[in-house]
Amino acid sequence: MFGRVLGVTATQVLRSIALLLLPTSFIALLAWATAGSATGNTGDPLRAALWIWLAAHQLPFSLALPPVNAAGYLSYLPLGALVFPVLAIRNGIARTIDRLDHDSSLIPLARVLFAVMYSAIGALFAYFSSTSAVKPVWYFVPLFFLPLTFISAATVGRRLIFGQAILYSSRIIAFLLGISSIIFGITIFTHLSTVKNLTTVLEPGLLGGFLLLLLNIVYLPNAVVATLGYFSGAGFAVGSGSLISPLSFHVNSIPAFPLLGTLPAGKYHIALIGIACVVLSGAMLTIWTVALNTKILIQSLFASVVIIALIGYAGSGALFTDAMSAVGVSPWKFTLSVGAELIFGALLALYIPRIGKR
């Protein structure tokens, strides 16, 4: 029985990897054929395809930047790219379950084997694709690949039942991110000329323009997280020593990237009204859960803070050089501000009605 599960799972793991890696390799080969490479080595585009595949799973990279091999780090990776491995993993798990005839006694083992084999192959790709200039941090693979695979697998077939606290907390965070998405979308339209000018400066060409558009799309979730950080009062950074928030505006230099055309031009204290939205979200969470149980409210708030912390970590990082060593939200400031505002809103919703009854 174990041999059957192992054989079926291994086949679908390889299929899931190929499902994303093959189109990535095609794009890398096309870009290499158009722009060429410094070494002229045909292995460069294949290695680049592996790096793109690893980056889509949020695996960081250690860099030695030319011409003096200056140390660099790349961990501010596009959150939107997570969609592709998640879809590939879900497809692989669904086919695995189908090949096992939906036998519920075999599905847990298949999920575990799928996650372990998928992560092991990811570690091999990271280790063997390393060069002197670009080194995926292969020993971080379990930290990024295993949770992603387990969570994606849990949403397929006979789904794992999540507690009410997780459901309510995920809804309230999704609500906040949804509001931030709307605000960021409006900001893009109000700064469209600046975004267009930044694109023109880059002169990407036809293929480069397509790749630049794709890059902007997959970085949109990062921008949404930064927007939530801005309106919660914590702000975000675009480079070392920078801070952009309603109360502070310190920026040294900005890369020529179209999405950065939406940055505010200075301090906007009126943006602090966004704090009220987060506080109201905490009150809304209380209304949803307190009728069930106060314990569920506490668990929901705790789960919300944990999710916020994970989002804050994912929405921050380094971008190549020391000058861009801090990009995105500060994980601890983001968690502290949004979490505190949610809890404050929950306390208001709990105690204001009691005061009114006295």
VEXNUMAR-349305 format. One record per atom (N, C-alpha, C): residue in three letters; y, x, z. Coordinates in steps of 0.1 Angstrom, whole numbers, plus 5000, padded with zeros to 4 digits. Layout:
N
AlaYXZ...
END
This chain:
358
Met498850085000Met500050005000Met501350095000Phe501250195008Phe502450285009Phe502650354996Gly501550394989Gly501650454976Gly502350364966Arg501950244966Arg502550144957Arg504050134959Val504450114972Val505850104975Val506650234971Leu506050344974Leu506650474970Leu506850484955Gly505850454948Gly505950464933Gly506950374927Val506950244932Val507950154926Val509350194930Thr509550234943Thr510850264947Thr511450394940Ala510550494939Ala510950614932Ala511450584918Thr510750504911Thr511150464897Thr512450404897Gln512750314906Gln514050234906Gln515150324911Val514850424920Val515850514924Val516350594912Leu515450654904Leu515850724892Leu516550644882Arg516150514881Arg516850424872Arg518250394877Ser518450374890Ser519750344895Ser520750464893Ile520150584895Ile520950704893Ile521350714878Ala520350694869Ala520650714855Ala521650604850Leu521550484856Leu522450374852Leu523950414853Leu524250494863Leu525650544864Leu525850674858Leu524850764859Leu525050904855Leu525150914839Leu524350834832Leu524350844818Leu525750814811Pro526350694815Pro527650674809Pro528750774814Thr528550824826Thr529550924831Thr529351054823Ser528151084820Ser527851204811Ser528451194798Phe528351074792Phe528951044779Phe530451064779Ile531151014789Ile532551024790Ile532951174792Ala532151244800Ala532451384803Ala532251464790Leu531251434782Leu530951504770Leu532051474759Leu532551354759Leu533551314750Leu534851384753Ala535151394766Ala536451464771Ala536351614768Trp535151664770Trp534951814767Trp535051844752Ala534551754744Ala534651774729Ala536051754725Thr536851674731Thr538251654727Thr539151764732Ala538951804745Ala539851904751Ala539252044752Gly537952054752Gly537352184753Gly537352224767Ser536852354770Ser536852404783Ser537252554783Ala537552614794Ala537952754795Ala536752844792Thr535552804795Thr534452894793Thr533652864780Gly533852744775Gly533052714763Gly531652684765Asn531252674778Asn529852654781Asn529552504780Thr528452464773Thr528152324771Thr527552264784Gly527252344794Gly526852294807Gly527952234815Asp529252274811Asp530452224819Asp530552074820Pro530352004808Pro530551854809Pro529451794817Leu528251844817Leu527151794824Leu527351814839Arg527851934843Arg528151954857Arg529351864861Ala530351844852Ala531451754856Ala530951614858Ala529951574850Ala529351434852Ala528751424865Leu528051524870Leu527451524883Leu528551514894Trp529651594892Trp530751584902Trp531351454902Ile531551384891Ile532151254890Ile531251154898Trp529951174895Trp528951084902Trp528951104917Leu529051224922Leu529151254936Leu530451204942Ala531551224934Ala532851174939Ala532951024940Ala532150954932Ala532150804933Ala531450764946His530650844952His530050824965His530950874976Gln532150924973Gln533150974983Gln532751104989Leu531851184983Leu531551314988Leu532651414986Pro533151484996Pro534251574994Pro533851704987Phe534851774982Phe534651904975Phe535452014981Ser534852134982Ser535552254986Ser535852324973Leu537152374972Leu537652434960Leu538152574962Ala538052654951Ala538752784950Ala539652774938Leu540952754940Leu541852714929Leu542352844922Pro542252844909Pro542752954901Pro544352964902Pro544953074899Pro544253204894Pro543953294906Val544353264918Val544053364929Val542953314939Asn542253204934Asn541153154942Asn541653104956Ala542753034956Ala543352984968Ala542452864973Ala542152864986Ala541352754992Ala541952624990Gly541152524986Gly541552384984Gly540452294988Tyr540852164990Tyr539852064994Tyr540151934987Leu539151864984Leu539351734977Leu538551634985Ser539251544992Ser538551445000Ser539251304998Tyr540451304992Tyr541151184989Tyr540551124976Leu539451054976Leu538751014964Leu538950864962Pro538850814950Pro539150674947Pro538150584953Leu538650494961Leu537750394968Leu537250294958Gly537950264947Gly537550174937Gly536250224930Ala536050354929Ala534850404923Ala533550364930Leu533650324943Leu532450284950Leu531750164944Val532550084937Val531949974930Val530750004922Phe530850114914Phe529850154905Phe528450194911Pro528450284921Pro527250314928Pro526650194936Val527550114941Val527049994949Val526349894939Leu526849874927Leu526249784918Leu524949844913Ala524949974911Ala523650044906Ala522550034917Ile522950064930Ile522050054941Ile521449914942Arg522349814942Arg521949674943Arg520949634932Asn521249684920Asn520349654909Asn519049714911Gly519049844916Gly517749914918Gly516949844929Ile517549804940Ile516849734951Ile516349604946Ala517149524938Ala516649394933Ala515449414925Arg515449514916Arg514249534908Arg513049584916Thr513349654926Thr512249704935Thr511549584942Ile512449494947Ile511849374954Ile511049284944Asp511649284932Asp510949204922Asp509549264918Arg509549394917Arg508249464914Arg507249454925Leu507749434937Leu506849424949Leu506549274952Asp506849184942Asp506449044942Asp507148974954His508249024958His509048964969His508248954982Asp507349054984Asp506549064997Asp507449105008Ser507749015017Ser508749045028Ser508249155037Ser506949185038Ser506449285047Ser506649425041Leu506949435028Leu507149565021Leu508549595019Ile509449495020Ile510849515016Ile511549615026Pro511349605039Pro512049705048Pro511649845045Leu510349875043Leu509950005039Leu510550055026Ala510649965016Ala511249995003Ala512650035005Arg513449955013Arg514849985015Arg515050125021Val514150165031Val514250295038Val513950405028Leu512850385020Leu512450485011Leu513550505000Phe514150394995Phe515150394985Phe516350484990Ala516750455002Ala517950525008Ala517650675010Val516450705015Val516150845017Val516050925004Met515350864994Met515150934981Met516450944973Tyr517250834974Tyr518550834967Tyr519450944973Ser519450954986Ser520351054993Ser519751194990Ala518451214990Ala517851344988Ala518251394974Ile518151304964Ile518551344950Ile520051384950Gly520851304957Gly522251334958Gly522551474963Ala521851504974Ala521951634980Ala521551744970Leu520551724962Leu520151824952Leu521151844942Phe521751724937Phe522751734927Phe523951814932Ala524351784945Ala525451854951Ala525252004952Tyr524052044956Tyr523752184958Tyr523652264945Phe522952204935Phe522752284923Phe523952274913Ser524852184915Ser526052174906Ser527152254911Ser527052324922Ser528052404928Ser528352524919Thr529652564918Thr530052684912Thr530952764921Ser531452874917Ser532352954926Ser533652884928Ala534052794919Ala535352734920Ala535252594926Val534152524924Val533952384928Val532652374936Lys532752334948Lys531452324956Lys531452194963Pro530652094958Pro530451974966Pro529852004980Val530351944990Val529951965004Val528551895006Trp527551965001Trp526251895000Trp525651855014Tyr526051925025Tyr525451885038Tyr526151765044Phe527151715037Phe527751585041Phe527051465034Val526151495025Val525451385017Val524851275026Pro524151305037Pro523551205045Pro524651115052Leu525851165055Leu526851095061Leu527550985052Phe527451015039Phe528150925029Phe527050845022Phe525950905018Phe525050835009Phe524150735017Leu523650775029Leu522750685036Leu523350555040Pro524550555047Pro525250425050Pro525550345038Leu526050405027Leu526350335015Leu525050265010Thr523950335009Thr522750285004Thr522150175012Phe522150195026Phe521550095035Phe522349965034Ile523749975034Ile524549855034Ile524349785021Ser524349855010Ser524249794997Ser522849724996Ala521849795001Ala520449735001Ala520349615009Ala521049615020Ala520949495030Ala521549365024Thr522249375013Thr522849255007Thr522049204996Val520849254994Val519949214982Val518749154988Gly518249054981Gly516948994985Gly517048914997Arg516148925006Arg516248855019Arg517248935028Arg518448885027Arg519548965033Arg519448965048Leu519949085053Leu519949095068Leu521048995073Ile520748945085Ile521748845090Ile522748925099Phe523948915095Phe525048985103Phe525448885114Gly525948945125Gly526348865136Gly527748795133Gln528048695140Gln529248615138Gln530548705140Ala530448805149Ala531548895151Ala531848975138Ile530849025132Ile530949095119Ile531549015108Leu531048885107Leu531548795097Leu533048765099Tyr533448735111Tyr534848695113Tyr535748815112Ser535348935117Ser536149055116Ser536349095101Ser535249085094Ser535349125079Ser536249035072Arg536248905076Arg537148805069Arg538648835072Ile538948875084Ile540348895088Ile540849025082Ile539949125081Ile540349245074Ile540549225059Ala539649145053Ala539749105039Ala541049035036Phe541448945046Phe542648875044Phe543848965044Leu543949065053Leu545049165054Leu545049245041Leu543949285036Leu543849365024Leu544249285012Gly543949155012Gly544349065002Gly545849055001Ile546449035013Ile547949025013Ile548549155008Ser548049265012Ser548549395008Ser548349414993Ser547249364987Ser547049364973Ser548149294965Ile548449174970Ile549549094964Ile550849164965Ile551149224976Ile552449294978Ile552549414968Phe551449484968Phe551349604959Phe551449564944Gly550849454941Gly550949404927Gly552449374923Ile553149304933Ile554549274930Ile555349404929Thr555049504937Thr555749634937Thr555549704924Ile554349694918Ile554149754905Ile555049694894Phe555149564894Phe556049494884Phe557449524887Thr557949544899Thr559349574902Thr559649714899His558649804898His558849944895His558149984882Leu558049884873Leu557349914861Leu557950024852Ser559250024852Ser559950134843Ser559550274849Thr559550284862Thr559250414868Thr557850454865Val556950364866Val555450384864Val555350424849Lys556050354840Lys555950394826Lys556450534823Asn557550564830Asn558150704828Asn557250814832Leu556550784843Leu555550884848Leu554450904839Thr553950794833Thr552950804823Thr553350874810Thr554550854806Thr555150914794Thr555251064797Val555651114809Val555751254812Val554451324811Leu553351254814Leu552051324814Leu551551344799Glu552051254790Glu551651264776Glu550151274775Pro549351174779Pro547951194780Pro547151184767Gly547751124756Gly547051104744Gly546150984745Leu545350964734Leu544550834734Leu543450844744Leu542550944743Leu541450944752Leu541950974766Gly542951064768Gly543551094781Gly544150974787Gly544850894778Gly545450774783Gly544450674789Phe543250664782Phe542250574787Phe541650624800Leu541450754801Leu540950814814Leu541950804825Leu543250814822Leu544250804832Leu544350654837Leu544250564827Leu544150424831Leu543050394841Leu541850444837Leu540650424846Leu540850484859Leu541450604860Leu541750674872Leu542750594881Asn543750534875Asn544650454882Asn543950324888Ile543050274880Ile542450144884Ile541550174897Val540750284896Val539850314907Val540650364920Tyr541850404918Tyr542750444930Tyr543550324935Leu543450214929Leu544150094934Leu543850054949Pro542550054952Pro542250024967Pro542850124976Asn542950254972Asn543650344981Asn545150314983Ala545750264972Ala547150224973Ala547250094981Val546250004981Val546349884989Val546249925004Val545350015007Val545250065021Val546650125026Ala547250205017Ala548550265020Ala549550155022Thr549550055014Thr550449945016Thr550349875029Leu549049845033Leu548849795046Leu549349885057Gly549150015056Gly549650115065Gly551150105066Tyr551750095055Tyr553250085054Tyr553749965062Phe553249845059Phe553749725065Phe553349705079Ser552349785084Ser551949775098Ser552749865106Gly553649945100Gly554550035107Gly554050185108Ala552750205105Ala552150335106Ala552650425095Gly552750375083Gly553250455072Gly552050525066Phe552350615056Phe551350695049Phe552050825044Ala551250915040Ala551751045036Ala551451075021Val552351145015Val552051195001Val552351345001Gly551551415008Gly551651565010Gly551851605024Ser551651735027Ser551751785040Ser553151775046Gly553251725058Gly554551705064Gly555451595060Ser554851505051Ser555551385046Ser555151265054Leu556051165054Leu555851045060Leu556650935054Ile556050835049Ile556750715043Ile556450595051Ser557350545058Ser557250415066Ser558550345066Pro558550225071Pro559850155072Pro560950225080Leu560450305090Leu561450375099Leu561650525095Ser560850575086Ser560950715082Ser560750735068Phe561450835062Phe561150865048Phe561351015046His560251095046His560251235044His559251275034Val559751315022Val558851345011Val559351475005Asn558451575003Asn558851704997Asn558751694981Ser557651674976Ser557451664962Ser556351564959Ile556451494948Ile555551384944Ile554851424931Pro553451414931Pro552751444918Pro553151344907Ala553051384895Ala553351284884Ala552151204881Phe551951104890Phe550851004889Phe551450864889Pro551050784878Pro551750654876Pro551850564889Leu550750554897Leu550850464908Leu551850504918Leu552250634919Leu553250684928Leu554650634924Gly554750584912Gly556050524908Gly556450404917Thr555550354924Thr555850234933Thr556350274947Leu556450404949Leu556950444963Leu558350394965Pro558650354978Pro560050314982Pro560950434980Ala562250404978Ala563250514976Ala563850564989Gly563550495000Gly564050535013Gly563550445024Lys564250435035Lys563850355047Lys564150205044Tyr563250115047Tyr563449975046Tyr562949905059His563849895068His563549835081His562949695080Ile563449625069Ile562949485068Ile561449475066Ala560849585061Ala559449585059Ala558649575072Leu559249595083Leu558649575096Leu558149435098Ile558649345090Ile558249205091Ile556749195089Gly556249295082Gly554749295079Gly553949295092Ile554549355103Ile553849355116Ile553549215120Ala554449125117Ala554248985121Ala553048925114Cys552748965102Cys551648915095Cys550348965101Val550349095106Val549149145112Val548949075126Val550049055133Val549948985146Val549448835144Leu549948775134Leu549448635131Leu547948635127Ser547548745120Ser546048755117Ser545248765129Gly545748835139Gly545048845152Gly544948705159Ala546048635158Ala546048495163Ala545048405156Met545048425143Met544148345135Met542648375138Leu542348505141Leu541048535145Leu540648475158Thr541648465167Thr541348395180Thr541048245178Ile541848185169Ile541648035166Ile540248015160Trp539748105152Trp538448095146Trp537348115156Thr537448205166Thr536348245174Thr536348185188Val537548165194Val537648125208Val536947995210Ala536847905201Ala536147775202Ala534647795204Leu534147905198Leu532747935199Leu532447995213Asn533148115215Asn532848185227Asn533948295229Thr534448325241Thr535348435243Thr534648565240Lys533348575243Lys532648695240Lys532648725225Ile532548625217Ile532548645202Ile533948695198Leu535048645204Leu536348695201Leu536448845204Ile536048885216Ile536049025220Ile535249115210Gln534049065207Gln533249135197Gln533949145184Ser534549035180Ser535249035166Ser536349135166Leu537149135177Leu538249235178Leu537749375178Phe536649405185Phe536149535185Phe535649575171Ala534949485165Ala534349505151Ala535549525141Ser536649455143Ser537849475134Ser538449615136Val538549655148Val539049795150Val538149895144Val536849875145Val535849975139Val536049975124Ile536149855118Ile536349845103Ile537649905099Ile538649885107Ile539949945104Ile539950095104Ala539250145114Ala539050295116Ala538350355103Leu537250285099Leu536550325087Leu537450325075Ile538250215073Ile539150205062Ile540150315062Gly540650335074Gly541750445076Gly541150575072Tyr539950605076Tyr539350735073Tyr539150745057Ala538650635052Ala538350635037Ala539650645029Gly540750585035Gly542050585028Gly542950705031Ser542350815035Ser543050935038Ser542251055033Gly542951175032Gly542251295028Gly543151395022Ala542551495016Ala543351605010Ala543151594995Leu544151644988Leu544151644973Leu544451784968Phe543451864967Phe543451994961Phe544152104970Thr545452104970Thr546252214976Thr546652194990Asp547152304997Asp547652285010Asp548952195011Ala549652195000Ala550852114999Ala550451964999Met549251934994Met548751794994Met547651775003Ser547651845015Ser546551845024Ser546451715032Ala547551635032Ala547551505039Ala548051405029Val547151315025Val547551205015Val546951075020Gly547650975019Gly547250845024Gly547650815039Val546950725045Val547250685059Val546750795068Ser547350795080Ser546750875091Ser545750795098Pro544450835098Pro543350755104Pro543650695118Trp544150785127Trp544350745140Trp545650655141Lys546750685134Lys547850595135Lys547550465129Phe546850465117Phe546550335111Phe545650245120Thr544650305126Thr543750235135Thr544550185147Leu545350265153Leu546150235165Leu547050115162Ser547850125151Ser548850025148Ser548249895144Val547349895134Val546749765130Val545949705141Gly545149785148Gly544249735159Gly545149675170Ala546149745174Ala546949705185Ala547649575181Glu548149565169Glu548849435165Glu547849315164Leu546649345160Leu545649235160Leu545349195174Ile545149285183Ile544849245197Ile546049175203Phe547249225200Phe548449155206Phe548549015201Gly548248985188Gly548248855182Gly547148765189Ala545948825192Ala544948755198Ala545348715212Leu545948805220Leu546448775233Leu547448665233Leu548348665224Leu549348565223Leu548748425221Ala547748425211Ala547148295209Ala546348245220Leu545848335229Leu545048295241Leu545948245252Tyr547048315255Tyr547848285267Tyr549048195265Ile549648185253Ile550748105251Ile550447955254Pro549247905248Pro548947765252Pro548747735266Arg548247835274Arg547947825288Arg549347815296Ile550347895291Ile551647885298Ile552247755295Gly552047695283Gly552647565280Gly552047455288Lys550847475293Lys550147365301Lys550647365316Arg551247475320Arg551647485334Arg552847395337
END
